[in-house]
Amino acid sequence: MKENLGDKVHEANIRLHQIEAEYYELIHLEQFNRIEQERIIATLKRIDKLLQGNSKKALDFGAGTGNLTGKLLLLGYDVTAVDIAQEMCEAMEKKYRDFLKLNKLKIINSKIEDLDFRKEEFDLITCYSVLHHLPDYLDVIRKLSFFLRKNGIIYLDHEASPFFWQDPKPICARMIKYVYSKSVGFYNYHLNKKILNWRGMEIPSFDYSLSDFWCKETHHVEHEKIKKVFEEERFAYYIREDYHLNQTKFFNQFFWVYRHVCKPDTSLWIAKK
């Protein structure tokens, strides 16, 4: 990616998350719902058991308001949380001030290019709902790999699966996918509106056109390229797991039909160095 375009992507993410920080956990119901939160906790616990010689030192890259950061702290990790938006970092400072006082948490406002950790500094590196925001997500995985110790684990999650961009077959599955996607938009918009109105807030206008750079059919996160990076970096073990992302806070009857008829829409990677 050209350097100028990369700078524009970074700037778009900073602008977006400056506005989003106040609303982030209220409007991103695809992340902040019971099913998804329980799935993340279960996955982190599974990864924690896989780590050998674990000194409990974690890096949460693209931490946002601390979705994974808080869970890692509760699992006993000393966490370094990094985010490009100052407002997101301030939100974490408010939520986890007790852990900051205990020196269990360090928050850094930075983009990936400016990070300068030691080689093999972390046991676990997490990156949830981040890759699609980055100018060069493959180069970021390489850099994060440098910070990961031998036998450490990188956990990448909440990226569109390869199936997301494919038209389902037969045609009935295509119709169900369409209906489900429309139902998600309907449920979430109206629930967001009610929640924000109850708090005396309105849904602001967000521009995701450049910030979510790799969320387009023409150019999106490619999992075969991620696999190749793990091979080049000589990871001992790596696996991609695909799942159906629950995207609404409350029961959506269309989801249960969708998940039984359509292929998984979201992917995660667990890679051991």
VOPAGU-2260 file (C-alpha; in pm, 1 decimal, decimal comma):
REM VOPAGU-2260
SITE   aa  ch    i         X         Y         Z
SITE  MET   A    0       0,0       0,0       0,0
SITE  LYS   A    1     125,0     348,2     -86,4
SITE  GLU   A    2     250,4     542,2     213,6
SITE  ASN   A    3      11,3     833,5     152,8
SITE  LEU   A    4    -288,8     600,0     144,4
SITE  GLY   A    5    -165,8     426,3     459,5
SITE  ASP   A    6    -152,5     761,4     638,8
SITE  LYS   A    7    -504,8     840,1     522,6
SITE  VAL   A    8    -632,6     507,2     658,8
SITE  HIS   A    9    -468,7     577,7     995,9
SITE  GLU   A   10    -614,5     929,8    1003,0
SITE  ALA   A   11    -962,3     800,0     912,1
SITE  ASN   A   12    -946,9     551,5    1201,1
SITE  ILE   A   13    -835,5     819,9    1444,5
SITE  ARG   A   14   -1121,0    1049,3    1337,6
SITE  LEU   A   15   -1377,4     769,3    1350,9
SITE  HIS   A   16   -1278,0     640,5    1692,1
SITE  GLN   A   17   -1255,1     989,8    1838,7
SITE  ILE   A   18   -1629,6    1010,9    1775,4
SITE  GLU   A   19   -1707,7     643,8    1843,8
SITE  ALA   A   20   -1532,6     616,2    2180,7
SITE  GLU   A   21   -1829,7     757,0    2372,9
SITE  TYR   A   22   -2076,6     529,3    2191,7
SITE  TYR   A   23   -1862,6     226,1    2110,6
SITE  GLU   A   24   -1997,9     -30,4    2356,0
SITE  LEU   A   25   -2354,7      90,8    2306,5
SITE  ILE   A   26   -2369,4      67,8    1927,9
SITE  HIS   A   27   -2144,4    -228,3    1843,0
SITE  LEU   A   28   -2396,3    -492,1    1941,4
SITE  GLU   A   29   -2220,8    -747,7    1720,7
SITE  GLN   A   30   -1945,2    -744,1    1984,4
SITE  PHE   A   31   -2122,0    -646,4    2305,2
SITE  ASN   A   32   -2387,2    -912,2    2335,6
SITE  ARG   A   33   -2395,3   -1204,1    2579,0
SITE  ILE   A   34   -2327,0   -1480,5    2324,9
SITE  GLU   A   35   -2027,6   -1307,6    2169,3
SITE  GLN   A   36   -1880,5   -1204,6    2503,1
SITE  GLU   A   37   -1909,0   -1561,4    2635,7
SITE  ARG   A   38   -1746,3   -1693,9    2318,3
SITE  ILE   A   39   -1449,2   -1456,1    2361,0
SITE  ILE   A   40   -1403,7   -1551,4    2727,6
SITE  ALA   A   41   -1415,2   -1923,7    2645,7
SITE  THR   A   42   -1160,7   -1877,7    2365,4
SITE  LEU   A   43    -920,5   -1681,0    2586,8
SITE  LYS   A   44    -943,5   -1946,3    2858,0
SITE  ARG   A   45    -869,6   -2216,0    2599,9
SITE  ILE   A   46    -567,5   -2023,4    2472,5
SITE  ASP   A   47    -443,0   -1963,5    2827,0
SITE  LYS   A   48    -431,4   -2341,3    2882,3
SITE  LEU   A   49    -229,8   -2387,4    2562,2
SITE  LEU   A   50      50,8   -2156,3    2673,6
SITE  GLN   A   51     361,8   -2327,0    2810,8
SITE  GLY   A   52     588,3   -2148,1    3058,5
SITE  ASN   A   53     337,7   -1866,3    3069,7
SITE  SER   A   54     468,2   -1557,2    3249,2
SITE  LYS   A   55     125,7   -1395,7    3197,2
SITE  LYS   A   56     242,2   -1102,5    2989,0
SITE  ALA   A   57      -0,5    -997,2    2715,1
SITE  LEU   A   58     -25,0    -733,8    2444,3
SITE  ASP   A   59    -374,3    -631,3    2335,6
SITE  PHE   A   60    -322,6    -453,0    2005,5
SITE  GLY   A   61    -604,7    -230,2    1882,9
SITE  ALA   A   62    -761,8    -259,1    2226,1
SITE  GLY   A   63   -1041,1      -5,2    2173,0
SITE  THR   A   64   -1230,0      47,4    2497,9
SITE  GLY   A   65   -1076,3    -267,8    2647,3
SITE  ASN   A   66   -1305,7    -549,7    2537,0
SITE  LEU   A   67   -1026,9    -810,5    2556,3
SITE  THR   A   68    -804,1    -610,2    2790,2
SITE  GLY   A   69   -1045,0    -650,0    3081,9
SITE  LYS   A   70   -1082,5   -1023,0    3024,0
SITE  LEU   A   71    -704,8   -1070,4    3012,1
SITE  LEU   A   72    -664,8    -877,7    3338,2
SITE  LEU   A   73    -921,1   -1104,1    3505,5
SITE  LEU   A   74    -723,5   -1405,1    3380,5
SITE  GLY   A   75    -422,2   -1273,1    3571,4
SITE  TYR   A   76    -223,3   -1118,0    3287,7
SITE  ASP   A   77     -10,7    -805,5    3300,5
SITE  VAL   A   78    -150,7    -628,8    2994,6
SITE  THR   A   79     -10,2    -369,0    2759,6
SITE  ALA   A   80    -306,8    -222,7    2571,8
SITE  VAL   A   81    -239,3     -25,8    2253,3
SITE  ASP   A   82    -481,7     184,4    2051,9
SITE  ILE   A   83    -440,6     452,5    1787,4
SITE  ALA   A   84    -718,7     676,3    1925,6
SITE  GLN   A   85    -650,7     879,7    2238,5
SITE  GLU   A   86   -1020,6     878,8    2326,8
SITE  MET   A   87   -1026,8     498,1    2332,9
SITE  CYS   A   88    -724,2     497,9    2562,7
SITE  GLU   A   89    -896,5     745,7    2794,0
SITE  ALA   A   90   -1202,8     518,4    2807,3
SITE  MET   A   91    -977,9     229,9    2918,0
SITE  GLU   A   92    -812,7     447,7    3180,9
SITE  LYS   A   93   -1152,5     518,4    3336,7
SITE  LYS   A   94   -1264,4     153,8    3328,4
SITE  TYR   A   95    -945,2      -4,3    3458,8
SITE  ARG   A   96    -793,0     260,9    3686,5
SITE  ASP   A   97    -750,0       5,9    3969,9
SITE  PHE   A   98    -536,7    -217,9    3745,5
SITE  LEU   A   99    -334,9      86,7    3636,7
SITE  LYS   A  100    -263,5     169,5    4003,3
SITE  LEU   A  101    -147,9    -189,5    4060,3
SITE  ASN   A  102      81,4    -167,3    3754,0
SITE  LYS   A  103    -105,9    -461,2    3600,9
SITE  LEU   A  104    -203,2    -249,7    3300,4
SITE  LYS   A  105     -11,6     -16,7    3072,4
SITE  ILE   A  106    -199,8     184,9    2809,1
SITE  ILE   A  107     -21,6     319,5    2500,9
SITE  ASN   A  108    -171,6     557,2    2246,7
SITE  SER   A  109      15,7     467,7    1929,1
SITE  LYS   A  110      -1,9     325,7    1580,8
SITE  ILE   A  111     181,4       0,8    1506,9
SITE  GLU   A  112     465,3     169,7    1317,9
SITE  ASP   A  113     574,6     358,7    1630,7
SITE  LEU   A  114     580,0      64,0    1870,7
SITE  ASP   A  115     921,4     -45,8    1989,2
SITE  PHE   A  116     887,6    -344,6    2220,4
SITE  ARG   A  117    1167,8    -591,8    2279,2
SITE  LYS   A  118    1193,9    -903,8    2070,6
SITE  GLU   A  119     993,9   -1192,1    2223,9
SITE  GLU   A  120     849,4    -970,5    2498,1
SITE  PHE   A  121     497,4   -1116,6    2521,5
SITE  ASP   A  122     345,6   -1458,0    2593,5
SITE  LEU   A  123      15,3   -1369,6    2429,8
SITE  ILE   A  124     -80,8   -1112,7    2168,8
SITE  THR   A  125    -448,2   -1045,7    2098,1
SITE  CYS   A  126    -598,3    -856,5    1808,7
SITE  TYR   A  127    -980,4    -848,4    1799,7
SITE  SER   A  128   -1172,1    -669,3    1522,0
SITE  VAL   A  129    -859,6    -482,7    1413,4
SITE  LEU   A  130    -701,2    -624,4    1096,4
SITE  HIS   A  131    -961,1    -476,1     861,7
SITE  HIS   A  132    -878,3    -126,9     995,1
SITE  LEU   A  133    -506,3    -146,0     913,7
SITE  PRO   A  134    -329,1     -17,1     601,6
SITE  ASP   A  135    -114,5    -333,8     579,3
SITE  TYR   A  136    -253,1    -607,2     803,5
SITE  LEU   A  137       0,5    -867,0     687,6
SITE  ASP   A  138     295,8    -647,7     782,4
SITE  VAL   A  139     132,6    -585,7    1121,6
SITE  ILE   A  140     110,0    -961,5    1185,6
SITE  ARG   A  141     481,5    -988,9    1101,4
SITE  LYS   A  142     568,3    -710,0    1343,9
SITE  LEU   A  143     352,9    -855,4    1620,0
SITE  SER   A  144     524,4   -1190,9    1563,1
SITE  PHE   A  145     857,1   -1023,5    1641,7
SITE  PHE   A  146     721,3    -920,2    1983,8
SITE  LEU   A  147     600,5   -1274,1    2059,5
SITE  ARG   A  148     820,6   -1515,6    2255,4
SITE  LYS   A  149     894,0   -1872,3    2151,7
SITE  ASN   A  150     588,9   -2090,2    2232,1
SITE  GLY   A  151     378,3   -1775,0    2265,2
SITE  ILE   A  152      41,8   -1736,3    2093,0
SITE  ILE   A  153    -110,9   -1477,5    1862,0
SITE  TYR   A  154    -489,8   -1463,1    1869,3
SITE  LEU   A  155    -658,3   -1281,2    1579,0
SITE  ASP   A  156   -1037,7   -1262,4    1578,7
SITE  HIS   A  157   -1352,4   -1101,6    1441,6
SITE  GLU   A  158   -1262,3   -1084,1    1072,5
SITE  ALA   A  159   -1489,6   -1179,2     783,6
SITE  SER   A  160   -1450,3   -1545,2     687,8
SITE  PRO   A  161   -1378,4   -1649,5     327,4
SITE  PHE   A  162   -1741,7   -1761,5     303,6
SITE  PHE   A  163   -1872,7   -1414,9     386,1
SITE  TRP   A  164   -1790,0   -1292,3      36,9
SITE  GLN   A  165   -1938,2   -1592,7    -142,3
SITE  ASP   A  166   -2297,5   -1616,9    -260,0
SITE  PRO   A  167   -2458,7   -1907,2     -73,3
SITE  LYS   A  168   -2599,6   -2198,8    -267,5
SITE  PRO   A  169   -2875,9   -2302,8    -313,2
SITE  ILE   A  170   -3079,7   -1989,4    -374,8
SITE  CYS   A  171   -3284,3   -2039,6     -55,1
SITE  ALA   A  172   -2962,3   -1998,3     147,5
SITE  ARG   A  173   -2893,2   -1675,2     -38,3
SITE  MET   A  174   -3238,4   -1548,7      53,0
SITE  ILE   A  175   -3190,9   -1644,6     419,4
SITE  LYS   A  176   -2855,0   -1463,8     430,7
SITE  TYR   A  177   -3019,0   -1153,6     284,5
SITE  VAL   A  178   -3311,2   -1162,9     529,5
SITE  TYR   A  179   -3076,4   -1219,5     823,7
SITE  SER   A  180   -2850,9    -926,3     729,4
SITE  LYS   A  181   -3155,9    -699,3     697,9
SITE  SER   A  182   -3291,4    -817,7    1033,0
SITE  VAL   A  183   -2959,0    -737,0    1201,9
SITE  GLY   A  184   -2966,5    -383,7    1064,2
SITE  PHE   A  185   -3328,1    -337,5    1171,1
SITE  TYR   A  186   -3285,7    -476,7    1523,8
SITE  ASN   A  187   -2961,4    -297,1    1596,3
SITE  TYR   A  188   -3066,6      39,8    1459,0
SITE  HIS   A  189   -3387,0      51,7    1661,0
SITE  LEU   A  190   -3225,0     -84,4    1975,8
SITE  ASN   A  191   -2937,4     163,4    1944,2
SITE  LYS   A  192   -3187,3     443,6    1899,0
SITE  LYS   A  193   -3380,8     342,3    2212,2
SITE  ILE   A  194   -3066,3     301,3    2424,8
SITE  LEU   A  195   -2916,9     633,4    2316,6
SITE  ASN   A  196   -3247,5     820,3    2347,4
SITE  TRP   A  197   -3284,2     682,6    2700,5
SITE  ARG   A  198   -2944,6     834,5    2777,3
SITE  GLY   A  199   -3037,7    1162,3    2610,0
SITE  MET   A  200   -2810,4    1091,9    2312,9
SITE  GLU   A  201   -2864,5    1058,0    1939,7
SITE  ILE   A  202   -2702,5     821,1    1693,8
SITE  PRO   A  203   -2424,7    1021,8    1528,7
SITE  SER   A  204   -2318,5     979,2    1168,1
SITE  PHE   A  205   -2014,1     755,0    1121,6
SITE  ASP   A  206   -1802,2     730,9     807,1
SITE  TYR   A  207   -1655,1     381,1     771,3
SITE  SER   A  208   -1561,1     411,9     402,6
SITE  LEU   A  209   -1186,6     444,9     460,1
SITE  SER   A  210   -1146,1     335,0     822,5
SITE  ASP   A  211   -1279,5     -16,9     751,5
SITE  PHE   A  212   -1040,2     -44,5     461,2
SITE  TRP   A  213   -1042,0    -424,3     417,8
SITE  CYS   A  214   -1420,1    -469,4     446,6
SITE  LYS   A  215   -1506,8    -456,8      79,3
SITE  GLU   A  216   -1582,6    -732,6    -165,8
SITE  THR   A  217   -1315,3    -601,2    -402,0
SITE  HIS   A  218   -1044,5    -601,8    -133,0
SITE  HIS   A  219   -1081,2    -773,0     200,3
SITE  VAL   A  220    -880,7    -966,0     459,0
SITE  GLU   A  221    -748,7   -1278,0     284,3
SITE  HIS   A  222    -694,1   -1572,1     514,1
SITE  GLU   A  223    -466,0   -1762,0     277,1
SITE  LYS   A  224    -223,5   -1468,7     295,6
SITE  ILE   A  225    -241,7   -1472,8     676,7
SITE  LYS   A  226    -160,3   -1844,4     670,5
SITE  LYS   A  227     139,9   -1771,6     446,9
SITE  VAL   A  228     272,3   -1515,8     698,1
SITE  PHE   A  229     256,5   -1774,3     976,6
SITE  GLU   A  230     446,6   -2016,6     752,9
SITE  GLU   A  231     710,3   -1753,4     668,1
SITE  GLU   A  232     751,1   -1664,7    1035,9
SITE  ARG   A  233     795,3   -2036,1    1114,4
SITE  PHE   A  234     506,4   -2071,7    1356,0
SITE  ALA   A  235     490,0   -2423,0    1497,3
SITE  TYR   A  236     111,3   -2437,7    1492,2
SITE  TYR   A  237    -170,6   -2230,1    1348,0
SITE  ILE   A  238    -539,3   -2289,0    1293,4
SITE  ARG   A  239    -825,3   -2088,6    1150,8
SITE  GLU   A  240   -1166,7   -2141,8    1305,7
SITE  ASP   A  241   -1483,0   -2018,1    1135,6
SITE  TYR   A  242   -1802,0   -1935,0    1323,7
SITE  HIS   A  243   -2136,7   -1763,3    1288,9
SITE  LEU   A  244   -2122,5   -1425,7    1460,4
SITE  ASN   A  245   -2424,5   -1341,6    1673,3
SITE  GLN   A  246   -2480,4    -975,9    1586,2
SITE  THR   A  247   -2775,7    -870,2    1799,8
SITE  LYS   A  248   -2809,9    -813,0    2171,5
SITE  PHE   A  249   -3140,6    -991,6    2209,5
SITE  PHE   A  250   -3295,0   -1298,3    2051,4
SITE  ASN   A  251   -3305,4   -1285,7    1670,4
SITE  GLN   A  252   -3508,2   -1575,2    1535,2
SITE  PHE   A  253   -3346,9   -1540,2    1192,5
SITE  PHE   A  254   -2999,9   -1612,2    1335,1
SITE  TRP   A  255   -3085,1   -1968,9    1428,2
SITE  VAL   A  256   -3209,0   -2040,7    1075,1
SITE  TYR   A  257   -2913,2   -1859,7     920,1
SITE  ARG   A  258   -2649,6   -2053,1    1115,8
SITE  HIS   A  259   -2795,7   -2390,2    1012,5
SITE  VAL   A  260   -2828,7   -2304,4     644,3
SITE  CYS   A  261   -2538,3   -2069,8     564,6
SITE  LYS   A  262   -2163,3   -2115,1     608,4
SITE  PRO   A  263   -1983,4   -1926,8     889,6
SITE  ASP   A  264   -1936,0   -1555,2     830,4
SITE  THR   A  265   -1650,9   -1480,2    1073,8
SITE  SER   A  266   -1303,4   -1623,1    1140,2
SITE  LEU   A  267   -1037,9   -1633,2    1409,1
SITE  TRP   A  268    -676,1   -1751,0    1411,4
SITE  ILE   A  269    -480,5   -1911,5    1694,3
SITE  ALA   A  270    -111,6   -1936,8    1609,3
SITE  LYS   A  271     164,8   -2073,2    1833,7
SITE  LYS   A  272     522,1   -1968,6    1763,5
